[in-house]
Amino acid sequence: MGITKEEVISVLHGYVDEDTVIEDAMGLFSDLKLDSLRFMEFVAEIEERIGKEFVEMSVLFDKVQNVGELAEYIVEFADDK
């Protein structure tokens, strides 16, 4: 089951202040003020939506620095067979 970049951002919006305008270049932790627990809750919701689990969670923390990179990674991961 796939997911679009817009859907990823929509899910992410549920984990930040409601009046936050999310942009690709925003840092997940620095700009959006996500803490590790909220990020893990976000990841769990994404996993449920795409029907796949992220086995290598370190990739999300190590390779993904901003919203755009996160959304692209999730879309590619969801589409990978």
C-alpha angles and dihedrals in degrees: 000000000000133000133202129231089247091054091050090052091046090055091045090053088065089065100050135059109299094236094053116119105214117216130182095246095053116116114239096225103020101044103022093039093224115167122209094262094052089045091053090049089052091049091049091053091049091049090052092049096049096037093232135100126227102236094182102052090168088071090064092051098039105038103029116076105159144022095266093052091046093050092047092048093050093047091050092045092050092050094046109104 
